[in-house]
Amino acid sequence: MIKILSLFIFFPIWLQSQEVIALWQEGPPGFESRKNEAEQAKDWWVRNVHNPSITVFLPPADKTNGTAVLICPGGGHRNLVYHAEGTEAATYFNKLGVTAFVLKYRLAREENSPYSLEVHTPQDVNRAMRLIRSKAGVWRIDPEKIGVMGFSAGGEVAAMVAYTGNSQPTAIDPIDQLNSKPDFQILIYPGPLGIPTTVPSDAPSSFLLVANDDICCSQPVIDLLTAYRKAKRPIEVHIYAQGNHAFNMGNRSKLRSISTWTDRLTDWMIDNAIIR
């Protein structure tokens, strides 16, 4: 009996107790009839997302500092790497006093998906940013310190809001009237989709990190660095010699540089007054 109880004590049940908020109460526009279809989840992935949402991870009340991050897990737009690139990132931010939100967005490349990368994915991430700003007071968030983070394909999702996010003053829904543009951006081995050749003069301050032997995603990071430097926008880039792709938060890597990469992110956030 003691052994059975210990399993319940140490199993991370807190992951199941976070508040989940649908981006649209009635379901996403044009697909309201599918909002009650169950998601599929197993091991490391989540699929079959028809009612996109954010899961709220609040830091301890005595540590919260007003900064917030929307986290976009990767997965090639076929899956969501929900824990390794979602809840683990949220746990890291909570330890820094940052409020975190993990986005479940619709998957345009999942088999038989009715969604497109051009329409529905940016629709989800823009709505998520606006929803967070609409409840900034509830969550004790500074509405001018809300960033976006993306891993791999999630980096592509982040790019869909980082440079073109805006407000819609004439929208019927008051949430959509709010600005969706993030105040800072964190891209970890981001995919090439949506990485602009030029960035606007108000592009958000950015932190990028990738391994040089990542065939998929090292070049997009270099390209974005070049674009930021031409625009004279603030950016910090870390290119590690090895690590390949999908090392997540570094927890499972045997490489010292990769296993401690989050220290570089913490330094960047402190040095740029994103957190105290």
HUPE-V55592 format. One record per residue. N is the residue number from 1. RES is the residue in three letters. PSI is psi as a letter, one per 40 degrees, with the letter a starting at -180 (NA if undefined). D_CENTER is the distance of its C-alpha to the mean C-alpha in Angstrom with 2 decimals. Layout:
N;RES;PSI;D_CENTER
N;RES;PSI;D_CENTER
This chain:
1;MET;d;40.69
2;ILE;d;39.30
3;LYS;d;37.20
4;ILE;d;35.80
5;LEU;d;34.90
6;SER;d;33.16
7;LEU;d;30.79
8;PHE;d;29.78
9;ILE;d;29.48
10;PHE;e;27.16
11;PHE;h;25.03
12;PRO;g;21.50
13;ILE;e;22.15
14;TRP;d;19.84
15;LEU;d;16.95
16;GLN;e;18.90
17;SER;e;19.68
18;GLN;i;16.48
19;GLU;h;16.65
20;VAL;h;15.19
21;ILE;h;15.42
22;ALA;i;15.91
23;LEU;d;14.75
24;TRP;h;18.44
25;GLN;d;21.22
26;GLU;e;23.36
27;GLY;i;20.82
28;PRO;i;19.27
29;PRO;h;22.00
30;GLY;e;24.38
31;PHE;f;23.20
32;GLU;d;24.18
33;SER;e;26.56
34;ARG;e;23.96
35;LYS;d;21.83
36;ASN;e;23.77
37;GLU;h;23.37
38;ALA;h;22.16
39;GLU;i;19.03
40;GLN;h;19.91
41;ALA;h;18.61
42;LYS;h;20.27
43;ASP;b;19.72
44;TRP;e;16.35
45;TRP;i;15.38
46;VAL;h;14.89
47;ARG;a;16.52
48;ASN;f;18.50
49;VAL;h;15.98
50;HIS;e;18.22
51;ASN;g;17.18
52;PRO;i;13.43
53;SER;i;12.21
54;ILE;i;10.05
55;THR;h;11.19
56;VAL;h;12.18
57;PHE;h;12.66
58;LEU;h;15.29
59;PRO;i;16.78
60;PRO;i;20.58
61;ALA;d;22.31
62;ASP;e;24.26
63;LYS;e;21.32
64;THR;h;18.97
65;ASN;e;18.92
66;GLY;e;17.38
67;THR;i;14.12
68;ALA;i;10.79
69;VAL;h;7.07
70;LEU;h;4.56
71;ILE;h;1.91
72;CYS;h;2.67
73;PRO;i;5.81
74;GLY;a;8.69
75;GLY;e;12.21
76;GLY;e;14.07
77;HIS;e;13.54
78;ARG;d;16.13
79;ASN;i;14.32
80;LEU;h;11.10
81;VAL;g;11.20
82;TYR;d;10.38
83;HIS;d;12.02
84;ALA;d;11.97
85;GLU;e;8.31
86;GLY;c;7.31
87;THR;d;10.31
88;GLU;d;11.57
89;ALA;d;8.81
90;ALA;d;9.34
91;THR;d;12.99
92;TYR;d;12.93
93;PHE;d;11.66
94;ASN;d;14.18
95;LYS;d;16.87
96;LEU;e;16.42
97;GLY;e;16.84
98;VAL;h;13.35
99;THR;h;12.24
100;ALA;i;8.90
101;PHE;h;7.55
102;VAL;h;6.21
103;LEU;h;6.40
104;LYS;h;9.38
105;TYR;i;10.20
106;ARG;i;13.66
107;LEU;h;14.60
108;ALA;d;16.92
109;ARG;e;18.41
110;GLU;i;19.18
111;GLU;h;22.97
112;ASN;f;24.65
113;SER;h;21.51
114;PRO;e;22.62
115;TYR;i;19.46
116;SER;i;18.94
117;LEU;d;16.25
118;GLU;d;18.14
119;VAL;d;18.29
120;HIS;d;16.23
121;THR;d;12.75
122;PRO;d;12.76
123;GLN;d;14.53
124;ASP;d;11.81
125;VAL;d;8.98
126;ASN;d;11.89
127;ARG;d;13.19
128;ALA;d;10.21
129;MET;d;10.34
130;ARG;d;14.07
131;LEU;d;14.24
132;ILE;d;12.65
133;ARG;d;15.17
134;SER;d;17.88
135;LYS;f;17.75
136;ALA;d;17.33
137;GLY;d;20.86
138;VAL;d;20.50
139;TRP;e;17.72
140;ARG;f;19.43
141;ILE;i;16.72
142;ASP;h;17.83
143;PRO;e;16.83
144;GLU;e;17.04
145;LYS;f;14.60
146;ILE;h;11.27
147;GLY;i;8.64
148;VAL;i;5.35
149;MET;h;3.81
150;GLY;h;4.34
151;PHE;h;7.19
152;SER;b;10.28
153;ALA;d;10.18
154;GLY;d;6.41
155;GLY;d;7.58
156;GLU;d;10.08
157;VAL;d;8.09
158;ALA;d;6.75
159;ALA;d;10.47
160;MET;e;11.65
161;VAL;d;11.08
162;ALA;d;11.49
163;TYR;e;15.17
164;THR;e;16.41
165;GLY;i;14.87
166;ASN;a;17.91
167;SER;i;19.89
168;GLN;g;22.38
169;PRO;d;25.32
170;THR;e;27.46
171;ALA;i;25.08
172;ILE;d;26.77
173;ASP;h;23.79
174;PRO;d;23.36
175;ILE;d;19.59
176;ASP;e;19.50
177;GLN;e;21.69
178;LEU;i;19.02
179;ASN;h;17.20
180;SER;e;13.69
181;LYS;h;13.36
182;PRO;i;11.06
183;ASP;e;13.33
184;PHE;i;11.66
185;GLN;h;9.27
186;ILE;h;8.27
187;LEU;h;8.72
188;ILE;h;9.94
189;TYR;g;12.57
190;PRO;i;11.20
191;GLY;i;13.43
192;PRO;d;16.16
193;LEU;h;15.56
194;GLY;e;15.10
195;ILE;h;15.74
196;PRO;i;18.51
197;THR;d;21.89
198;THR;i;22.20
199;VAL;i;19.92
200;PRO;i;21.12
201;SER;e;22.85
202;ASP;f;20.24
203;ALA;h;17.19
204;PRO;i;14.76
205;SER;h;15.44
206;SER;i;13.42
207;PHE;h;13.06
208;LEU;i;13.28
209;LEU;h;14.35
210;VAL;i;16.04
211;ALA;i;19.30
212;ASN;d;22.27
213;ASP;e;23.31
214;ASP;h;20.15
215;ILE;d;22.00
216;CYS;d;19.06
217;CYS;e;16.85
218;SER;d;19.00
219;GLN;d;20.65
220;PRO;d;17.69
221;VAL;d;16.84
222;ILE;d;20.53
223;ASP;d;20.73
224;LEU;d;18.01
225;LEU;d;19.74
226;THR;d;22.96
227;ALA;d;21.78
228;TYR;d;20.53
229;ARG;d;23.83
230;LYS;d;25.84
231;ALA;e;24.21
232;LYS;f;24.72
233;ARG;i;21.20
234;PRO;h;19.87
235;ILE;i;17.94
236;GLU;h;17.95
237;VAL;h;17.88
238;HIS;h;18.62
239;ILE;h;20.18
240;TYR;i;21.51
241;ALA;d;24.68
242;GLN;i;23.55
243;GLY;e;20.80
244;ASN;a;20.29
245;HIS;i;17.04
246;ALA;f;14.57
247;PHE;e;15.55
248;ASN;b;12.28
249;MET;e;12.67
250;GLY;e;16.29
251;ASN;d;17.95
252;ARG;e;19.97
253;SER;i;21.07
254;LYS;e;24.71
255;LEU;h;24.12
256;ARG;d;24.32
257;SER;d;22.28
258;ILE;d;19.31
259;SER;e;19.74
260;THR;e;19.56
261;TRP;d;16.95
262;THR;d;14.90
263;ASP;d;18.12
264;ARG;d;17.68
265;LEU;d;14.34
266;THR;d;16.17
267;ASP;d;19.07
268;TRP;d;17.23
269;MET;d;15.80
270;ILE;d;19.36
271;ASP;d;21.20
272;ASN;e;19.44
273;ALA;f;19.97
274;ILE;d;16.35
275;ILE;i;17.52
276;ARG;NA;21.15
